Amino acid sequence: MNILVTGAAGFIGFHVCKRLLDEGNQVLGFDNFNSYYDSNLKKNRIKELINVYDKNGTLFDFIEGDLVNLFDLKKVFSKDRYLNSRISVVIHLAAQAGVRYSIENPAAYVQSNLVGFCNIIEISKENNVNHFFYASSSSVYGGNKKLPFEEDDRVDKPISLYAATKKSNELIAYTYSHLFKLPTTGLRFFTVYGPWGRPDMALFKFTDSIMRNKPIRVFNHGNMLRDFTYIDDVVASIISLIKKSVKNKNYLTNKTDESFDKVPYKVFNIGNSSPTKLTDYIKSIERNLGKKAEIILDEMQPGDVEATYSDTNSLEEYINFRPNTSIEKGIEEFIKWFLDYYGYS
């Protein structure tokens, strides 16, 4: 298959590209290397993909561009690219990330997550893409008190602009599936972590601070539960969904949605179904580093939620796979990468 991955320089996008390439697919990556976090890390991810997979120039290609710029997207779908077949699947992972940053800079989220999303799904429809996958987020569940979160739960009360844009993406995708029969799949990610992870995420920030002998800030006095999901489990889920979508010609919505049972639309939780206390997460980091953290307890931050917890029964039933990597194993793998990448070992 010829597959477009937007956000290819991002954490999840990089790992998805690697797995697709390992399986012999042709992959076209797209990213704008924005400065939300260290762009050198993003560029090094792309260098890794090129060095490993693009030696003969036939499997991986990359275009630097912006989703908001329609000219950039038209270049992606142009017929004169060397990849020898049309783009059949789009995996749209590019987005402005971060709950807290959405409070400081809402315009960035409107442009990337709304304007950019509309652009990429529209051009995918125009080019008769077979399937459109896109990143949603556990943030859409907002302050829901019912745990675990199920895909059929109400998600109409977001508590951050980031969450609101992700729910908007799901609504737009549904509309395209309904009007144009474009098969779409939303991926509600739950706190993804692992090697090559994002510097704005807790695991990276805590590890970096501990190694630099700096204190770490722990919000809500540590009374947080997160459904941490290891990157390999996330990628395995996405790859299985792609394979299932190619085989499944009757790609219908959930059985409970009887009034729209002909719409080729699905949303899945991509989580570990095993929430971990933030304090236990920190203890695992300390064990793997062999160093104690200096902890500063702080208040809950605006836009944050106390707990995330995914029900992944729908995912397991559909692809016969449930994310299950343990926290201890996942953190161990991240620490190995971090110490090597930043020259601590």
C-alpha positions, -999 to 999 in steps of 0.1 A, spaced: 0 0 0 10 36 -5 2 54 28 3 90 38 13 98 74 8 134 85 28 143 116 55 118 105 81 137 125 60 134 157 63 108 183 34 85 173 38 93 136 75 83 136 67 49 151 38 43 128 60 50 98 87 26 111 62 -2 114 46 4 81 80 5 64 90 -27 82 60 -44 66 70 -33 31 45 -4 26 54 27 7 51 57 31 49 94 24 56 115 55 44 150 59 52 174 88 60 211 94 85 207 122 68 234 143 85 247 174 60 235 200 89 214 212 125 207 201 124 206 163 158 189 163 142 158 179 116 158 151 142 162 124 162 134 140 132 111 138 129 118 101 167 113 96 163 79 114 136 69 89 156 80 59 188 64 70 172 30 78 145 28 51 153 51 22 187 39 10 173 29 -24 148 57 -25 117 35 -31 100 31 3 100 64 22 95 99 10 90 131 30 75 165 23 79 194 47 47 214 46 18 228 66 -18 214 67 -32 250 66 -15 255 32 -36 238 5 -7 242 -19 15 220 3 -13 193 5 -18 194 -32 20 186 -36 14 155 -15 -13 142 -38 4 152 -70 8 125 -97 45 132 -104 58 118 -72 81 87 -75 59 64 -54 43 41 -79 7 40 -68 -19 64 -55 -23 71 -18 -48 46 -6 -47 52 31 -43 85 51 -31 83 87 -37 119 100 -16 123 132 -5 159 127 -20 183 152 -12 210 177 -8 190 209 -10 198 246 -39 206 269 -23 234 289 -8 251 258 -43 254 243 -52 279 271 -22 300 262 -23 299 225 -58 290 212 -52 303 177 -26 276 170 -53 249 178 -79 266 155 -54 267 126 -39 232 129 -66 211 145 -96 227 127 -85 244 95 -58 218 89 -81 189 97 -107 202 72 -81 206 46 -67 171 48 -100 153 50 -114 173 21 -83 166 -1 -85 129 9 -121 128 -2 -112 145 -35 -85 120 -42 -107 90 -34 -87 77 -5 -98 43 6 -97 50 43 -90 80 65 -76 74 100 -71 103 124 -58 110 159 -84 119 185 -78 120 222 -90 107 256 -93 144 264 -127 144 246 -142 126 277 -136 158 297 -147 156 333 -167 125 329 -170 107 363 -181 73 349 -151 50 346 -138 34 325 -145 56 295 -164 39 267 -167 51 231 -205 55 234 -202 79 265 -213 115 260 -184 137 251 -201 171 246 -186 189 276 -149 194 269 -128 212 295 -100 224 272 -99 239 238 -76 210 228 -104 186 237 -129 206 219 -109 206 186 -105 168 189 -143 163 194 -148 186 164 -125 164 143 -148 134 152 -179 153 142 -163 165 109 -152 129 101 -187 116 107 -201 142 84 -177 132 56 -185 95 62 -222 102 60 -222 126 30 -194 111 9 -191 75 22 -155 82 31 -145 55 56 -131 72 87 -116 59 120 -110 81 150 -82 70 174 -88 82 210 -52 79 224 -47 76 261 -14 91 274 10 75 249 47 71 261 78 53 250 112 58 232 115 90 211 87 105 232 75 141 235 95 165 258 62 180 270 49 148 284 53 138 321 77 108 315 102 129 295 100 160 318 104 139 350 133 119 336 151 150 323 146 169 356 158 140 378 189 135 356 196 172 359 191 171 397 161 195 394 128 192 412 97 179 394 63 196 398 35 171 405 0 185 400 -31 178 421 -7 168 448 -1 135 429 -37 124 431 -39 116 394 -47 84 375 -35 80 340 -41 52 315 -5 52 302 -3 34 269 30 21 255 38 32 220 43 -3 206 8 -12 217 -6 20 200 12 12 167 1 -25 168 -35 -13 172 -33 11 143 -17 -14 120 -43 -40 128 -71 -15 122 -56 -7 88 -54 -43 78 -89 -50 90 -103 -19 72 -87 -31 39 -104 -65 42 -137 -53 56 -160 -39 29 -189 -34 54 -172 -8 75 -201 2 97 -206 23 128 -212 8 162 -242 -16 166 -259 7 190 -261 35 164 -290 19 146 -303 51 129 -270 56 110 -259 20 105 -248 26 69 -222 53 78 -186 40 74 -174 56 107 -158 42 138 -141 56 169 -118 34 191 -102 39 225 -65 32 222 -55 27 258 -40 2 283 -72 -3 303 -51 -2 335 -48 33 350 -17 40 371 -13 64 400 10 92 391 30 86 423 36 50 413 46 61 378 73 84 394 85 56 416 90 34 385 111 62 369 132 65 400 138 27 401 149 27 365 172 57 369 185 47 403 179 82 415 153 98 437 132 127 426 128 160 444 90 165 443 71 198 445 34 192 450 11 216 432 -25 224 425 -45 209 396 -39 228 364 -68 242 343 -79 218 316 -65 188 334 -86 158 346 -80 137 377 -84 103 359 -83 86 325 -93 50 321 -101 34 288 -125 6 281 -110 -12 251 -135 -40 246 -146 -26 213 -110 -25 200 -103 -60 212 -135 -74 197 -127 -57 163 -90 -66 159 -85 -93 185 -58 -72 203 -57 -54 236 -28 -31 245 -11 -46 275 25 -36 280 33 -30 317 43 3 330 75 -11 344 85 -25 309 75 6 291 94 30 313 124 8 312 125 10 274 120 48 275 148 53 300 172 32 279 165 54 248 166 86 268 200 79 284 215 68 251 200 97 230 212 124 254 246 108 260 242 97 296 255 62 288 
